Amino acid sequence: MKRRGDLTARWAARWTGRPAGRQAGRRAGRPRRPAWLRLRLPRTRKEQRRTVQAVMALCVLALLPATWLFVSTKDRIGSVSDAPRAHVAVVFGAGLWQGEPSPYLAHRLDAAAELYRTGRIEVVLVTGDNSREEYDEPDAMRTYLKKHGVPDRRIVSDYAGFDTWDSCVRAKKIFGVDRAVLVSQGFHIRRAVALCDAAGVSSYGVAVDAKHDETWYYGGAREVLAAGKAAVDAAFEPDPHFLGKREPGVPRALAAPR
């Protein structure tokens, strides 16, 4: 004969949907699923429509910074032969291989050397990372340029160009550059021009040709994310990692004999 308490528990379980007795103990002992596994997929057409709209809105927001870079620099990107005359060319670091410029950086330096040989610029400002003693982008860039016909007195080194924003701000505040030709690969040059504009350097970008290998595709994908940081930098204008005192390198190099 069933006890009254057992019957009461069964009726309570039926009305509340909660397991009773030994069955409840078993279920209570099971580990709970992670929250992301408990998420319910949209089932109704209204829920599905709202989900699609939310995803589309997120995609638009993610692409807005990249759109800003393209629109704001549309008419100021070209090749070496298109570059206007300017006193200074800024070459951004792009990594070293065993102490020598990487192929991507070498292409940038080749373009800068050609700008100098054709008389379109007078001084090359090389900006890169020298945060470690064993890693010195600016000196490696200087050595490469000298081997390719740019006199040492016409090269100025920025050893604290840790990222594009830092390089642009330091070009303006430390080296006194107001107008420049910027040299980089096509996937990076729009961001460089936009950020230098925001830092107060009127810029024209020389987009260096590059082989479409895995590095190129990685760089292009990375720029979509970097565009968001660029928009934040341009809006809030943070101080660079290291600012320091004003340096006379660029005016001195411009005054040096050619």
N, C-alpha and C positions, 0 to 999 in steps of 0.2 A: 504493500500500500504506500502511495506517495505521500510524503509529508507536505503539510500546508505551506511551509516555507519554500520548498522546491517549486510548488505550483505558482506561488506569488512571484518568484524570481523569473520563471519562464514567461508569465504574462507581462511582467515589466520589460523583459527583453524584447518581447514581440511588439509592444507599443513604442518603446524608445529606440529600437534598432541597435541597442547595445548588447553584446554577448553577456551571458550570465554564467555563474558557476565555474566549473573547470575549464570550459571553452574560453571564458573571459580571461582566465589566468594564462592560458596558452597564448592568446593574442597580445595580452599585455606584455608578455615576455619577449615578443619579437622586436628586433631593432627597427626603429623608425627609418623610413626612406628619406634621403636628402630632399631638401625643399624643391630643388630643380626637377626631381623625379615626380614630385607630387603636383607639378603644374599641369593644369588642364588645357589641352589644345582648344582653340576656338571651334565651336561646333555649329552655331547658327550662322546664317549669312551675314547678319549684322555684326557679329563678333569678328568674323573673318575679314569683312570690309574694314573695320576699325584697325585690325592688326596690320593689314596691308598699308593703310594710310599712315600708321605709326612708323612702319619700316621705311616707307618712302620719305617721310619727314626727316628721319634720322640720316638717311643717305644725302638728302639735300643739305642738311646742316654740316655734314662731314665734308661735302665738296665745296661749300661756300668759300673757305679760305683759298683753295686752289683756283677757284674762279676769280677771286679778287687779284691774285698774283697775275693771272693771264691778262685780265682787263687792264690793270694798272700799268703793265709793262709792254703792252701790245706793239707799240710803234718804236720801241727802243731796244730791240734785239736784232743782231745781224752778225755778219762775218767780219774777218779782219779787214777786208777791202771796203766794208760799209762803215767802219768805225770813224767817228768824227775826230778831229785833232783835239788833243787834251794834253795837259802837262804830265798827268800821272795815269799809269795803268795799275790796277790792283789785281794781283793773282792770289787766289785762295788755295790753301793747302789741300792736298787730297791723298795723303798717306805716303809712306816710304817703304821700299822693299830693300832690306839689307843696307839701309843707310842711303839709298839712292831714290830719286823720285819715282813713284809708281808710274806705270804707263799713262794713266789718266792725268796725273800731275805733269808728266813730261809733255803731254799734248798742250796743256795750258801754258807751260813755259815756252814751248815752241811758238805759240801764237803771240805771246808777249814779246819775244825776241823779234818776230816779224814786224810787229807794231813799231818797235824801236828802229829797226833797219829802214823801214819805209817813212820814218819821220812823223808818224802819227802821234807818238807819245815821246816824252823826254826822260821820264823816270819810271822805274818799276818798283812798286811797293809790294814786297812778298810778305804775306801774312799767314802764320800757321802756328802749330803747337810745338812748344818747347818746355812743357811742364816737367819733363824728366831729362836728366843729364844725357842719357843715352839716346834720346829721341829729339832730333832738331830739324824740323821741317824748313824753317827759314834759311839756315845755313846751307842745307842741301839744295834748296832752290837757287840761292845765290851762286853756288858753285856751278850748277847746270847752266844758268844764264851766262855766266862769264865764258864758259866753254862754247857758247853759241853766239858770241859777238857783242854782248852787252857789257860795257865797262863797269868795273866794280864801283866806281864813284857815282854811277847812275842807278845803283840798286840800293834800296832802303829796306831794312828788315824789321818786321813787327813780330816779336817773339811771344806775344800773348793773344794771338788770334785763335782762341779756342773753339769758336763757332762763328757762323756768318754774322750774327748780330754783333758780337764782340769786335770782329774785324772792321765792320762798318763804323761803329761808334768810335773806335780807336783811330781809324783813318781820319775822322773829323776832329775829334777832341785832342788827340795826342799828336798827330802829324799835320794837322791843319789843312787837310784836303777838302776842298769845296766841290770839286768837279773831277770826275775820273771815268776812265774806260775800265770796266770790270771784265775779267776773263775767267770763264769756267765752262763746264759741259752744259749742253742744252737742258738737261733735266734739273740743273741747279741754278742756272743763270737768272731766271725770272725772280726767284726768291732773293738772290743777291741784290738785284737792281731795286726791288721793292724795299728791302731792308735798308740799303744805303740811302735811298730817298728819305725814308723815315728818320734816319740818323742825321740828315742834313747834307748828304753828298749827292749832288746831281749826277746821275749815272747813265751810261750807255753800256749794254751788255754784249760782249762777243761770245757767241755760242760755239764752242770748239767741237768739231766732229769727233765722234767716238764709235768704236765698234759695238754693235748691239749684242754683247755677250751677257753672261749672267750678272756681271757687275752693273752693267747699264740698266738691266731690268730691275735689279735690286734698288739702284739709285732712284729710278723713276717711281717705284712703289713707295720708297721711303719718303719721297717728296710730298706725297699726299698727306702723310702724317706730319711732316715737318712744316707744311703750310699752316697748320693750326697753331703751332708754336710761333711761326713768323707773324701771324696776325696778332697774337698776344703781345709779342715783343714790340711790334709797331704801335699798338694801342697804348701800352703802359710804359714803354721805353725804360726798361730796367737797366741798372748799371751793369757794365761788363764784369766778368769774374775778376779782372785786374785792370785798373785804369792807369794809375801812376801819373807822372809829371809829363808836361809837354816836351816833345823832342823836336830838335831842329833838322832832323835828317832830310826831310823832303825839300825845304828851302835851300839847304846846303847843296843837295844833289842837283837842284835846278840851276844853281849858280856855278856849278863846276863846268869846266870846258867839255865840250862834246867830243 
